[in-house]
């Protein structure tokens, strides 16, 4: 483990650079969702960014380490960007590549979006199998756009340790 990195969850077998302390925290009514502790794979062909997600609610404090984002996707930020403030029918869902972070979106009356954030680790855990879900509600326009922009910046990690250019996503 990198002695300059304060995070204790780094997996063995993957060389990573501990990045800055950038965090994205979204707070709802007695609920919070926190993205933090970014790490980037060191190998120039390995385009993965790793981070931790923590959800909190009354009586619940769950944390999922080593969530993987393939930089060629920026999927979560794009998913949120694509939620139209005019609404949609049913539920829309985004799942990361490892299927351990799931976000479900439902449009509600009054121009609101309900987001259900589910953590479900697929790796073996000393705690056994578990799943935790918290639900947040936000305004479907500027508030949702602000969260998407923050997550976009968080998931991009430009310059750490390689440049992730927009050319990869066109």
MILO-34324 format. One record per residue (C-alpha): y, z, x; residue in one letter. Coordinates in nm, 3 decimals. Each point is the difference from the previous one (the first is absolute). Example, Ala and Ser with C-alpha at 12.3 -4.5 7.8 and 13.67 -1.06 7.14 Angstrom:
REM residues 2
site v = -0.450; w = 0.780; u = 1.230; residu = A
site v = 0.344; w = -0.066; u = 0.137; residu = S
END
This chain:
REM residues 170
site v = 0.000; w = 0.000; u = 0.000; residu = X
site v = 0.352; w = -0.078; u = 0.118; residu = X
site v = 0.152; w = 0.329; u = 0.123; residu = X
site v = 0.343; w = -0.110; u = -0.127; residu = X
site v = -0.132; w = -0.047; u = -0.355; residu = X
site v = 0.012; w = 0.311; u = -0.220; residu = X
site v = -0.252; w = -0.133; u = -0.255; residu = X
site v = -0.354; w = 0.130; u = 0.019; residu = X
site v = -0.180; w = -0.264; u = -0.204; residu = X
site v = -0.023; w = -0.295; u = 0.241; residu = X
site v = -0.348; w = -0.157; u = -0.009; residu = X
site v = -0.203; w = -0.057; u = 0.312; residu = X
site v = -0.070; w = -0.355; u = 0.109; residu = X
site v = 0.338; w = -0.145; u = -0.098; residu = X
site v = 0.284; w = 0.002; u = 0.249; residu = X
site v = 0.321; w = 0.067; u = -0.189; residu = X
site v = 0.365; w = 0.062; u = 0.063; residu = X
site v = 0.158; w = 0.291; u = -0.183; residu = X
site v = 0.314; w = -0.134; u = -0.162; residu = X
site v = 0.320; w = 0.166; u = -0.113; residu = X
site v = 0.023; w = 0.269; u = -0.265; residu = X
site v = 0.110; w = -0.233; u = -0.280; residu = X
site v = -0.110; w = 0.129; u = -0.340; residu = X
site v = 0.024; w = -0.126; u = -0.354; residu = X
site v = -0.002; w = 0.276; u = -0.260; residu = X
site v = 0.010; w = -0.073; u = -0.370; residu = X
site v = 0.054; w = 0.297; u = -0.229; residu = X
site v = -0.072; w = 0.009; u = -0.367; residu = X
site v = 0.005; w = 0.289; u = -0.246; residu = X
site v = -0.186; w = 0.273; u = 0.198; residu = X
site v = -0.187; w = -0.274; u = 0.191; residu = X
site v = 0.051; w = -0.159; u = 0.341; residu = X
site v = -0.160; w = -0.284; u = 0.193; residu = X
site v = 0.062; w = -0.008; u = 0.377; residu = X
site v = -0.075; w = -0.279; u = 0.248; residu = X
site v = 0.029; w = 0.096; u = 0.367; residu = X
site v = -0.152; w = 0.033; u = 0.347; residu = X
site v = -0.009; w = -0.370; u = 0.084; residu = X
site v = -0.218; w = -0.135; u = 0.280; residu = X
site v = -0.049; w = -0.358; u = 0.114; residu = X
site v = -0.309; w = -0.144; u = 0.165; residu = X
site v = 0.071; w = -0.081; u = 0.364; residu = X
site v = -0.208; w = -0.316; u = 0.042; residu = X
site v = 0.214; w = -0.312; u = -0.042; residu = X
site v = -0.254; w = -0.155; u = -0.241; residu = X
site v = -0.038; w = 0.314; u = -0.210; residu = X
site v = 0.264; w = -0.023; u = -0.273; residu = X
site v = -0.062; w = 0.338; u = -0.163; residu = X
site v = 0.242; w = 0.278; u = -0.077; residu = X
site v = -0.144; w = 0.343; u = -0.080; residu = X
site v = 0.171; w = 0.282; u = -0.186; residu = X
site v = -0.055; w = 0.311; u = -0.212; residu = X
site v = 0.068; w = 0.040; u = -0.373; residu = X
site v = 0.047; w = 0.339; u = -0.161; residu = X
site v = 0.027; w = 0.066; u = -0.375; residu = X
site v = 0.115; w = 0.330; u = -0.144; residu = X
site v = 0.022; w = 0.138; u = -0.352; residu = X
site v = -0.035; w = 0.347; u = -0.151; residu = X
site v = -0.340; w = 0.124; u = 0.118; residu = X
site v = -0.065; w = -0.312; u = 0.211; residu = X
site v = 0.066; w = -0.083; u = 0.364; residu = X
site v = -0.210; w = -0.295; u = 0.124; residu = X
site v = 0.036; w = -0.193; u = 0.320; residu = X
site v = -0.166; w = -0.320; u = 0.118; residu = X
site v = 0.022; w = -0.081; u = 0.372; residu = X
site v = -0.063; w = -0.332; u = 0.171; residu = X
site v = 0.101; w = -0.221; u = -0.295; residu = X
site v = -0.012; w = -0.357; u = 0.129; residu = X
site v = 0.257; w = -0.268; u = -0.069; residu = X
site v = -0.066; w = -0.350; u = 0.127; residu = X
site v = 0.344; w = -0.116; u = 0.101; residu = X
site v = -0.065; w = -0.350; u = -0.130; residu = X
site v = 0.012; w = 0.142; u = -0.352; residu = X
site v = 0.276; w = 0.258; u = -0.046; residu = X
site v = -0.180; w = 0.016; u = -0.330; residu = X
site v = 0.130; w = 0.323; u = -0.148; residu = X
site v = 0.367; w = -0.086; u = 0.048; residu = X
site v = -0.059; w = -0.349; u = -0.141; residu = X
site v = -0.193; w = 0.145; u = -0.294; residu = X
site v = 0.292; w = 0.227; u = -0.089; residu = X
site v = 0.248; w = -0.285; u = 0.052; residu = X
site v = -0.198; w = -0.209; u = -0.248; residu = X
site v = 0.024; w = 0.251; u = -0.283; residu = X
site v = 0.247; w = -0.166; u = -0.236; residu = X
site v = 0.256; w = 0.230; u = -0.161; residu = X
site v = -0.044; w = -0.196; u = -0.328; residu = X
site v = -0.352; w = 0.134; u = -0.027; residu = X
site v = -0.359; w = -0.119; u = -0.029; residu = X
site v = -0.306; w = 0.070; u = -0.209; residu = X
site v = -0.273; w = 0.234; u = 0.117; residu = X
site v = -0.050; w = 0.144; u = 0.345; residu = X
site v = 0.062; w = -0.167; u = 0.335; residu = X
site v = -0.188; w = 0.128; u = 0.301; residu = X
site v = 0.024; w = -0.018; u = 0.379; residu = X
site v = -0.276; w = 0.116; u = 0.236; residu = X
site v = 0.020; w = 0.011; u = 0.380; residu = X
site v = -0.260; w = -0.179; u = 0.213; residu = X
site v = -0.212; w = 0.313; u = 0.051; residu = X
site v = 0.014; w = 0.084; u = -0.374; residu = X
site v = 0.114; w = 0.356; u = 0.071; residu = X
site v = 0.357; w = -0.033; u = -0.136; residu = X
site v = 0.048; w = -0.133; u = -0.353; residu = X
site v = 0.326; w = -0.040; u = -0.189; residu = X
site v = -0.005; w = -0.082; u = -0.372; residu = X
site v = 0.318; w = -0.101; u = -0.182; residu = X
site v = 0.069; w = 0.011; u = -0.372; residu = X
site v = 0.328; w = -0.106; u = -0.160; residu = X
site v = 0.142; w = 0.260; u = -0.239; residu = X
site v = 0.274; w = -0.020; u = -0.259; residu = X
site v = 0.356; w = 0.052; u = 0.110; residu = X
site v = -0.035; w = -0.211; u = 0.314; residu = X
site v = -0.229; w = 0.247; u = 0.179; residu = X
site v = -0.305; w = -0.059; u = 0.223; residu = X
site v = -0.282; w = 0.251; u = 0.020; residu = X
site v = -0.184; w = -0.003; u = 0.333; residu = X
site v = -0.336; w = 0.173; u = 0.046; residu = X
site v = -0.067; w = 0.066; u = 0.372; residu = X
site v = -0.371; w = 0.055; u = 0.075; residu = X
site v = -0.142; w = 0.115; u = 0.333; residu = X
site v = -0.376; w = -0.053; u = 0.035; residu = X
site v = -0.130; w = 0.007; u = 0.358; residu = X
site v = -0.286; w = -0.235; u = 0.072; residu = X
site v = -0.086; w = 0.156; u = 0.335; residu = X
site v = -0.243; w = 0.289; u = 0.035; residu = X
site v = 0.186; w = 0.326; u = -0.031; residu = X
site v = -0.095; w = 0.355; u = 0.082; residu = X
site v = 0.139; w = 0.076; u = -0.346; residu = X
site v = -0.235; w = -0.244; u = -0.176; residu = X
site v = 0.117; w = -0.262; u = -0.245; residu = X
site v = 0.328; w = 0.063; u = -0.176; residu = X
site v = 0.275; w = -0.177; u = -0.191; residu = X
site v = 0.355; w = 0.106; u = -0.087; residu = X
site v = 0.250; w = -0.173; u = -0.229; residu = X
site v = 0.362; w = 0.083; u = -0.075; residu = X
site v = 0.226; w = -0.190; u = -0.236; residu = X
site v = 0.369; w = -0.071; u = 0.053; residu = X
site v = 0.250; w = -0.174; u = -0.223; residu = X
site v = 0.304; w = -0.193; u = 0.115; residu = X
site v = 0.270; w = -0.232; u = -0.124; residu = X
site v = -0.138; w = -0.356; u = 0.010; residu = X
site v = 0.306; w = -0.155; u = 0.166; residu = X
site v = 0.199; w = 0.146; u = 0.289; residu = X
site v = -0.215; w = 0.312; u = 0.050; residu = X
site v = -0.320; w = -0.207; u = 0.021; residu = X
site v = 0.173; w = -0.254; u = 0.228; residu = X
site v = 0.117; w = 0.280; u = 0.231; residu = X
site v = -0.353; w = 0.141; u = 0.032; residu = X
site v = -0.136; w = -0.350; u = 0.071; residu = X
site v = 0.263; w = -0.054; u = 0.272; residu = X
site v = -0.079; w = 0.336; u = 0.163; residu = X
site v = -0.373; w = -0.078; u = 0.000; residu = X
site v = 0.068; w = -0.348; u = 0.136; residu = X
site v = 0.183; w = 0.153; u = 0.297; residu = X
site v = -0.271; w = 0.262; u = 0.044; residu = X
site v = -0.286; w = -0.253; u = -0.007; residu = X
site v = 0.173; w = -0.252; u = 0.228; residu = X
site v = 0.026; w = 0.214; u = 0.315; residu = X
site v = 0.194; w = -0.268; u = 0.187; residu = X
site v = -0.027; w = 0.028; u = 0.376; residu = X
site v = -0.284; w = 0.256; u = -0.002; residu = X
site v = -0.185; w = -0.109; u = 0.209; residu = X
site v = 0.038; w = -0.366; u = -0.094; residu = X
site v = 0.257; w = -0.189; u = -0.202; residu = X
site v = -0.110; w = -0.066; u = -0.358; residu = X
site v = 0.205; w = -0.301; u = -0.099; residu = X
site v = 0.059; w = -0.134; u = -0.350; residu = X
site v = -0.146; w = -0.333; u = 0.115; residu = X
site v = -0.346; w = 0.154; u = -0.041; residu = X
site v = 0.059; w = 0.051; u = -0.370; residu = X
site v = 0.129; w = -0.338; u = -0.114; residu = X
END
